[in-house]
């Protein structure tokens, strides 16, 4: 067990499941990101000059300069995302979900089952290829998303999910969530909401 995870566990808290982001999916997305970055850079390098306007004043800049800037920024972002995801660890205990992250320092996001409203599984194209999936956890948080620009900017509110990205056996993990949430709801109605919701039948399956 990861020692830093062990240090944040509460008394009588037991780990039911633990996983990381699938390495094949991470490499797949890194490859796509690098291809796009290099492709755009090559196009810009091929331009002798690029015209643009700053403060209503027409200006020009060397295409190779812009291409180099895009290449450097693209590489930094691509590898930063890759290594940020590489160090993430997802843990489900009999009390909560723990997400360990952080390249320099260690960060923990703790989501107790009492905070979770619903959970769902999302399987994208890459997930389908590599037989993984993402668990979206709804705790009631919302976020404002802006689209358009200037006077045409529109804001909309959407659910801000906590995510377990590209994990193995997503449907078994989802089934555990559903069982735990259902048991908690039954406990609330029966006046036993303080009991631990950790169906032992799933400890060996998830």
TORNUGU-936933 format. One record per atom (N, C-alpha, C): z, x, y. Coordinates in steps of 0.02 Angstrom, whole numbers, plus 50000, padded with zeros to 5 digits. Layout:
N
ZXY
...
END
This chain:
206
500005004249940
500005000050000
500005004450063
499635002350113
499625005750177
500335005750207
500585011650225
501275012250247
501395008450312
500905008450358
500985004850421
501034997350410
500654994850361
500704987750344
501384986350313
501604990650269
502264989750237
502814989450289
502744993350343
503264993650394
503324987250435
502784983150438
502814977050479
502974970850438
503024971650372
503184965850330
503904963650341
504014957150340
504674954350348
505044954450280
505704953550281
506074953150218
505794947350175
505714948650110
505464943750062
504734941850074
504384945650115
503664944350126
503264948450076
502814945050041
502424948249988
501674947650003
501324953049988
500594953149998
500254949449941
499844944549959
499474940649910
498774943449900
498474945749955
497774948049954
497674953350008
497234958049996
497074963250045
496354965450036
496004966450091
495304968450087
495084971750152
494484974750150
494184977750209
493484974750220
493194976050277
492514973950289
492064977550240
491604973850209
491154976750159
490754982550189
490794988450157
490484994550184
489714994050185
489424990550137
488694989850135
488454985750194
488824980450211
488624976350269
488694980350333
489234984250339
489324988450398
488754993350407
488554996550352
488005001350354
487344997950371
487254991950345
486654987950359
486594986450433
487134984150464
487114982450535
487064988850578
487374994250556
487305000550592
486575002850592
486255002250535
485545004150530
485105000050576
485214993450578
484824989150622
484944991050695
485574992250712
485744994050781
485405000650802
485405005450756
485085011950771
484325011250778
484025007250735
483305006150739
483115003050805
483494997850826
483354994550890
483444999450948
483995003050947
484145007851001
483605013151007
483415016150950
482905021450951
482225018650970
482075012550945
481435009350962
481355008151037
481875005451068
481865004251141
481805010851179
482175015851155
482165022351189
481465025451186
481135024951129
480455027751122
479985024351170
480035017651177
479605014051223
479725016451295
480355017351313
480515019651381
480285026851392
480365031051341
480145038051347
479385038451359
479035033551332
478295033651338
478065031751408
478525028851448
478345026951517
478455032851563
477935034551601
478005040251647
478515038651701
478455032851732
478945030551781
479085023151771
479665021051794
479855013951791
480025011751861
479715006251882
479835003551949
480384998351947
480814998551997
481344993552003
481524992652076
481914987452090
482104985952159
482854986152166
483104989752217
483814990152231
483924988552305
484324983352317
484444981052387
483784979652423
483324976452386
482664974552413
482234980652432
482414986452405
482024992552418
481694994752352
481024995052351
480674997252290
480835004552275
480995005952211
481155012752190
480825014152123
480805020452105
480535022452040
481025027352007
480995027551941
481405032151903
481015034451842
481135040451821
480785043151763
480945039151700
480425037551662
480525033951600
480945037751550
480855044351548
481255048551503
481995048351520
482145047751585
482855047351605
483165040851581
482805035251591
483055028751569
483115028651493
482605031451459
482615031651386
483205035451359
483365041151391
483935045151370
484595041451381
484655037951438
485255034151452
485355028651400
484815024951386
484845019551336
485025022351267
484735028051250
484865031051184
485595033051177
485865036351228
486555038651225
487045032751222
486935027751267
487385021851268
487335018051203
486715017251178
486605013551116
486945016851057
486895023551053
487225027150998
487975026651002
488245027351063
488975026851071
489225020051050
488895014751073
489115007851056
489045006650981
488485008750952
488365007650880
488895010850837
489055017150851
489545020650810
490265018450826
490385016350889
491045013850907
491195007350869
490705002950866
490784996650828
490874998150754
490475002850728
490515004550657
491205007050638
491455011950675
492105014950657
492695010350674
492605005950724
493125001050739
493194996150680
492634994150651
492654989750593
492874993450530
492724999950527
492885003950468
493635004350456
494025004550510
494755005350502
495124998650496
494764993050502
495094986550497
495314985050426
495904982150420
496154979950355
496414972850363
496214968550317
496434961550318
496944960550262
497494957250280
498024955950231
498254948650236
498344945550179
498654938950176
499294939550137
499834937250167
500484937250133
500674929950117
501274929050092
501514922250079
501744918750143
501684922150201
501894919150264
501354919050318
500894923850316
500424924650371
499814928750353
499364929250402
498784933650398
498904939450445
498784945450422
498854951550462
498174954950468
497984956750529
497374960450541
497554967050573
497464972450536
497604979150562
496964982150591
497004984850651
496414987850683
496634993450729
496154996650762
496315001950810
496065008750789
495635011750830
495375018450816
495875023950835
496195023050893
496665028150917
497375026350897
497605020750922
498255018150901
498155012550850
498695010350820
498665004950771
498874998350803
498434993350796
498574986650822
498624981750764
499064976850772
499134971550722
499064964750756
498654960450726
498614953450746
498934949350691
499464945750707
499834941950657
499714934450667
499494930950615
499354923850619
499754920350564
500294917050583
500704913450535
500354907050512
500484905050451
500164899050424
500344892850465
500924893050498
501124887450541
500674886750602
500304892150620
499854892050677
499154889650660
498984889950596
498304888550575
498174881050569
497644878850602
497444871750597
496954870850539
496414874650540
495914874150487
495614881150476
495254881750421
494884887850406
494214885850375
493704889850387
493054888450355
492704894950338
492194894350295
491824900250272
491134900250306
490934905950331
490264906750359
489904912350321
489314910750294
488924915650257
488244916450290
488144922250322
487504923650355
487024926850307
486444929050334
485924931950291
486174938350258
486464942850298
486724949150269
487284947750219
487704942750233
488244940850187
487954938550121
487414934650125
487084932050064
486804937750023
486504942650056
486204948350021
486734952349985
487304953350017
487824957749988
488394953749956
488314947249948
488804943049913
489494943349945
489514942750011
490144942550048
490134936550095
490644935950137
490664930450185
491214931550236
491224927450287
491714927950341
492144921650342
492804922550347
493274916950354
493424916050428
493294910150455
493464908450523
494124904550524
494614907050561
495284904050563
495384900750631
495504894350631
495614890550693
496354889550705
496614892550759
497314891750777
497404887450840
496844884550863
496884880350923
496694883950987
496564890450983
496354894151042
495644892251062
495514892251127
494854890751152
494624896251199
493974896651209
493694901551255
493124898351294
493004900851354
492464898351396
491874903051391
491294900251375
490674904251368
490194902251422
489934907151458
489464905951513
488754907551490
488284903451512
487574904651497
487164903551560
486594906751564
486184906351625
486424911351676
486154910851736
486364915351790
486274911951857
486614914751907
486564911951975
486784904751978
486394900752012
486554893652021
486464889651956
486144892751907
486024889151844
486544890751790
487074894151810
487594895951762
487954889651736
488024889251671
488374883751640
488934886351597
489504883151600
490094885051561
490224879851508
490394882151449
490584877551395
491184880351359
491594875851333
492204877851298
492084877351223
492294882551187
492214882451115
492844885451082
492904884151017
493474886750980
493434894350975
493984897750987
494024905050980
494324906550911
493904908250864
494134909450796
494404916650787
494924917250746
495104923750719
494694924450655
494414930450643
493934931150589
494124936550539
494014935050476
494044939950423
493314941350405
493044946750433
492324948050431
492084951050365
491544948150338
491174951050282
491624953350225
492024948850199
492494950550145
492224948450077
492474951650025
492284949749957
492644943249938
492344939549893
492634933249867
492874928549923
492454927049972
492674922850028
492884915850008
492554913049957
492724906249937
493404905849902
493594911049867
494254911149836
494794911849889
494654915849940
495134916549996
495184909950033
494614906750044
494604900250078
494994895050038
494924895249972
495284890549929
496034891549936
496244897849942
496964899249951
497204896350018
496804897250071
496984894350135
497064886850130
496574883550099
496594876250094
497194873950055
497354877350000
497934875549960
498584876349999
498634882050035
499234883450074
499324878350130
498784876850165
498824872050221
498984865050195
498694863150138
498824856650109
499554856050088
499814861350056
500514861350035
500984860950095
500794864350149
501214864050209
501224856950238
500634853850240
500594847050266
501014842350224
500984843050159
501394838850115
502134840250126
502304846550140
503004848350153
503254845150217
502824844850267
503014841750331
503174834350321
502754831050282
502864823950270
503474822650227
503644827550183
504204826550137
504854829350164
504804832450225
505404835250256
505594842050229
505104845650199
505244852250171
504794857450204
504714856950269
504244861350305
504474868550308
505104869750290
505354876650295
505244880650232
504944877550181
504844881150119
504264886050126
504244891150085
503704895850087
503104892850052
502514893350083
501914890550056
501494896150025
501664897949964
501284903249931
501154901549858
500654897449845
500524895349776
500404901449731
500864902649686
500814908549643
500194908349599
499914902449589
499324901949547
498734905749576
498754906849641
498184910149674
498314917549686
498904919949673
499064926949689
498634931749648
498464929749587
498054934049545
497314932549550
497144927149584
496434925249588
496114927949652
496494928049707
496194929849771
496154937449777
END
